[in-house]
Amino acid sequence: MTHHLILGAGPAGVIAAETIRKLAPKDRITIVGDEPEPSYSRMAIPYLLIGNVDERGTYLRKNPSHFSDLNIDLVQAKVTAVDAAAKTVALDNGQSLGFDTLLIATGSHPIRPPIAGIDSEGVHSCWTLQDARKIAALATQGARVLQLGAGFIGCIIMESLVSRGVSLSVVEMGDRMVPRMMGPTAGGMIRDWCEAKGVQVFTSTRVESISRPEPGIGERILGLLGASGDDAKKPLQVKLSSGKTVEADLVISAAGVRPAIGYLEKSGITCLLGVLTDEHLQTNVPGIYAAGDCAEAFDKVSGKTIVSAIQPNAAEQARIAGANMVSHGRGQAPRAELKGVTQINVLDTLGLISTSFGDWQGRPGGEQVELTDPATGRHLSLQFHGDVLVGCNSVGWTEHVGVMRGLVEGQVRLGAWKEVLMKDPTQLVAAYLGAAQGQQEWSGAHDAHRR
């Protein structure tokens, strides 16, 4: 009986396991996850903090017997090493698991910036359900909260904090908000929007240290007399590179994430930023696959391998990897192929919708056009390589989101429509319909000619 071992109990691991079970009803499947809770979605944590869902609402599968009903074994442990040659995985509970096929789907972990005091009490990441519980206890009405990082994840967390009625400050090292997703104009517009909503934003600023002063004799006496720890505890002092010191009852570190693949260091599996995969999601070792936030796959738009840490990509990669694991176990050729990944980001920051697709910074030798309407708070930036839209940014242009994605992902040749967009970037819908229809007609005529 083929044994399929899956490392990671998040969306990629769960979807891969379900795919395998559907295609191979009798194969053995084991999922290894390192958290005590049932499999859940990290993307649901902000909604948990807002109060839209309870903890059960974050679970990927609501039925408690879902995995046992599918005859999928769950193991709670942390992976410490993988031996690709021996086909074994070592766990921190002393257990060693063998496998016939292996899926690496351990996702990402938060970056812990090298800041003095980052491990102080009252400093938390917002990544796990345990983190969410700690944040919820401190992020109460009127609490002073400082968030470190204003990237994609940071902006999502910001929404939940504002909804809880805290006094929020955000510190970002970059010269604008969401610097790895937005150009200067777009990032500046998001900052202005947040400040208008009452959020204090510091850009081009670093947190240099975090400390909590020792209680004075008065506070110690209060403690001895039975005052609660919270009453006797002084706020955190957050020193910024600008020289300013901000007081905070809670500091949230949202400085980004990186693939959680340290345990693969001596495995024999090739890793760059993430686990390097081919079009079948297979690594350099036959029978070993990767999917989700830890996988590095080919981006057909940029022509490079990238880690695209978004849940839709994770789900698609998991289905493909799972199908190919079944084929490998049967000695068959791969049955599924990844068409490519693209950098896709759609962000809601306190009600302001912004997007980033593909090579939004442009390419050498390419052309660009920008349109900014300060009165309505809208901005559009299009990047071309030849007559193909290879990337774009937008703020407030919600009606164009699907079209922008379609043009970038589809690498649609715009022909004369490219010049139309250079003069008026708002003609995206017309350009998409005209160019896509033209390509379909050409393709049909070409197929008829070949017949």
N, C-alpha and C positions, 0 to 999 in steps of 0.2 A: 504494500500500500504506500503510495507516495505521500510524504510528509511535507506540507507547505508551512514554513515558519515565517511569521510576520512580526517584525520589530516595530512597535508603535501602535497605540490603540486609538489614534485620532481618526479624522475622516478618511485619510488615505488607507490606513490599515483596515478599518472596518469595511470600506467599500471593496477593497481588494479581496478580503476574506469572503464577503458575500458573492462576489463575482466567481471566485474559485468554487464555492459550494454549488452555485447554480450550474456550472459546467462540469463539475466532478463530484457527484453526490456521495461517493464513497471514499474520497481521499481524506487524509487526516490534515486538520488545520489547527494551528496554535497561534494565538496572538499574545505577545508580551507587551504589557503596559506598565509604566512605573508610578502611576498615581492610584490612590485607593478608591477613587470615585468611579462610577460607571463611565464608559466612553462618552465624552462630551465635546462640544464645539467651543473653542476659545473665542471665536468671533461672537458668541452669544454673551460673553461676560459683561460687556458694556450694557446690554439690555437687562442683565441681572441687576447691575448696580442702579440702573434707572428705575427698576421695579416692574418692567414690562413682563418679565418671566421670573419664576422661582428657579431654584437649582435644578429641579427635575426638568424644567423647560430647556435647559442647556444640553440635556442628554441627547446623543445622536439617535438612540433607539429607546423608545419609552417602555417597551415591554421588558420587565426584568428577566424573563426567560428567553429573550431573543436569541442569544448566542448558544445557549444549551439546546434550544429547539433546533438550531442548525447544526448541532454537534460540532461546535467550534470551542476549543479549549482556551480558557483565559488564564494567563499567568501574571501575577503582580510581582514585578521585580525590575531592577535596573540592569541593562546590558553593560557589561564591563569589557568584553572583547569578542571579536569574531575571528575564527580561523577558517579562511576560505578554502584552504587546501584540505583540511580535515573535515570540513562541513559541520562545524560545531560552533555554538554560541555559549559564552560563559556569562552567568548572571551573578548579581551581588548576593544572592541567597545561597551561593555555593553550588547551585544546580548547573548542569551542562546539558544543552539540548542539541541533538543532531537534526539535520534537515536534508531533504532532497532538493527543494528550491527554497530560496530565501528572499524576502522583501524587506528592504530597509526603508522604513517610513517613520522615523523617529522625530521628524519635524524640526523645529527650531527651539532655541532657548534665548532668553533675554541677554543682551550684552550688559555686563556689569562694568560701568566706566571706572577708570582708576582715579577715584576721588576720595580724598581723606574723609572718613566718616560715612562712606556709602553703606556700611553694614550697621549703622546706628539703629537703635530701636525707633520705630516710626518711619523708616524708609522701606518702601516696598515696590516690587515690580507689580504689573497688572497682567499676569499671564496664566495663572492657575485659579481653580476655584478656591483654594486655600488663600491665595493672594486677595481674591475678591472679598472673602469673609473679613480679612484684616482691614481692608480699605473701607468696607461698609461700616465697620465699627468706629472708624476715625473720621470719615468724610461726612460729617453731620452738618446740619444747617448752621451756617456762619463759620464753620471751621476754616482755618487758613491752610490752603493746600498749595504746594509748589510742585509743578510737574517738570521733570527734566526731559526735554525732547519734544519737538513739534513736527515729527514726521507723520507718516500715514497712520501708524498705530496710535501715536500720541493724540492726533486729532480725534480719533474715534473715542479714546478714553475721555478726552476733554468734554465731549457731549454728555457723558454720564455724570461727570463731576458737576458740571453746571446745573444739571437737572436736580442734583441733591442740595443745591442752595449754598455751596461753599464759596469762599472768597478765593478765586483761583489766579495764580501766577504761572506763566509758562516760560521756560528758559530754553533757547535754541542756539546751538553753536553756529549754525549757518546764518547767512545774511538775510534769510527769509523763512517763512514757514513752509513746511513740506519741501525742503530743498532738493531732495532726490526724486521729486515728482513734478515740480513746478518751476517755471522760469521766474526771473525777478519780478516782472509785473504781476503775474498770477499769484505768486507767493506773498507779495506785498498787499494785494487786494484781500487775501484771506486773513492776513494780520489785521488790516483795518476793520474787517468785518468782526473779528473776534474782540477787538478792543471796544468796538461799538456795543458789543454784547456784555461788556463789563469784565472781560478777561484782561489781565495785565500781561503783556507780551514783551519779553526781552530777546531780541535777536542779536546775532554776532556776539554772543555772551556765553561764557562758560561758568559752570559751578565749580568753584575752587575747593570748597570744603563744606562739610556738614557737621555740626556739633550741637550738643545739648549741655548748657552750663549745669554744673553741679548745683543742687538746691542749697540755698543759704540756710543759715541757722533757723530762720523763721519757718521756712518750708519743712525743714527736718522736724521741728517741734510739732508742726501741724500733722506731719506723718505719724509721729509718736502718739499724738492725741486721737488718732483714728481717722484723720482726713484721708480721702481716697487718693490713690496714686496719681490719678488724673488731676486732682485739685492741687497737688503738691509738685507737679511736674512742670518744668519750664519748657517753653517751645523750642523747637530746633532753630538753630541759627545757621542760615544758608548764605555763605559768602560768595558773591559773584565777582567775575573778572573785572567788572566795571568799578569795583570798590564798594558797591552797595551790599548791605546785608539785609536779607529778608527773613522774617520770622515765619515759621510754619508749624502747624500741628501735625501735618502729614506731608511727606515727600514721596512722590511717585517717580520711579525711574522708568522712563519710556525712551531709552536711548537707542532703540533698534534691537534686532535679533540676528542670529546667525545659525546656520544649520547645526543641529545637535549630532555630530558625527565623530567626536573625539575618540570614541571607543574603537574606531576603524583604523587607527594609526598604524598598526602592524598587521593588518588583516590580509594584505595583498590585493585589496580593492582600491582602484584608482579614484582619488578625490582631488578636486580643485577647490573652488569655493564650496561646492556641494559634491555629492556622489555623482561622478560622471556616468551618463547613460547614453545608449544609442537610440535609434528610432523605435525600438521595441521595449524601451525602458530597462534594458539589460546592461549590466556593468561590464567591465573587462573580464569578469569571471563568469563563464556560462552557468546559468541556473540561478544567478544572484541578480536581483533587480532593485530598483529604487523608485520611489514615487513621493510626491508632495513637496513640502518645504525644504527637505534635505536633498532633493534630486536636482542635478544640473542637466538640463536638456537643451536641445537645439532650438534657437529662436530664428524662424525663417525670415523675419523682417530685418533683424540686425546682422544675420549671418554668423552669429556667435552662440556659444552655449551660455545659458543664464540659469539662475535660480529664480523662479517666478513664484513667490510665496503667497499665492492667493488660492482660496478654497476651490473655485471651479477648476483650475488647472490640476489641483491635487486629486479631485474626483475623477477627472478624465484620465490622468496618468495611472491612477489606481485600477481603473477598469481595464486598461490596456495591459498593465503589468500582470494583473491577476489572470487574464485570459492567456497570456504568454507563459505564465508559470505552469498552467495546466498543460499546455502544448509541450513544454519542455519535459514535464514529468512523464509524458507519454511518448517521448522521443520524436515528436512531430515538429515541423517548421512553425515559426511564430505565426499566430493567427491575427494579430492586431498590430497597428503601427501608429505612432504618434505623428500627427500632421505638423506638429511644431507648437511652440509656446510663444506667446507675445506678452510684453509688459502691458498689463491692463489694470488701470486703477480708476475707480469711480469713488469719490469721497464726499461724504456729507459732513460739513463742519458747521455745527450749530445752525443748520438749515441752508447753508450755502453749498451748492453742488459744484464740484470741480472734477475734471477728468484729465487723465494722462495716458496716452497710447503710444507704443512703439518708441522710436528714436525721437522723443519730444525735443531733445536738444539740437537735432539736425545732424547732418552728415557733412564731412568735408566736400566742398564743391557743390553742395546742394543749395536750394533757394528756400526762402521763407517769406511768409506774410503774416502780419499781426493786425488785429483790430481790437481797440479798447474803447469801451463806452462807459466812462466813469459815472455818468448820470444814472445808469441802470445797474452798475456794478457787474458788467459783463466783459469778458476778455476771450479772444480766440487767437491761437497761434498755430499755423500750419507749416509743416516742414516737408519739403519735396526733394526727391532724388530723381532727376529726369522728370518724367510725367507721372511718377508714383508718389502718393502721400505716404511717407514713411514714419511720420510721428505727428502728434498734436497735443496741445494743452487747451483747456477751456475752463472758464469760470462763469457760471450762470447760464450757459447755453444748453439747457437740459434737452431741448428738442432735437439736438444733433448727436446725442451720445451714441445711439445705435449706428448711425451712418458713419461717424468717425471710426468706430471700431471696425465696421465692415470694410471700409476703404483701406485701413492700415493692415488688418489681418489678411484681407483678400488680395493685397498688392495689386489693386485694380489699376490698369493703365488708363490714365485720364484723357490722353490725347489733347484735343483742343480745350477740353474742360479745365485743364490745368491753368491756362491763361485766364479763363473766366474766374477761377478761384483766386488767382493772384490779384485780380482787380476787386473782387468782392467775395471774401471768405465765407460769407453767410449763405452762398449758393451751394452748400454741401449736398443737400437733398437732391437738387436738380442734377448736380454733377454725378452723384452716385447712380441715380436712375439712368441718366444718359449714357455714362461710360459703361456701367454694368450691362445694360441692354445691348450696347454696341458690341461688347465682347461676346455676349451670348450669340448674337447674330453671326459674328465672324466665326465663332466656334462651330455653329451649326452648318454654315456654308463650307467650312473646312472639312468637317466630317463627311458631308455629302460628296465633296470632291474626291475624298479618299475612297469612298464606296464606288 
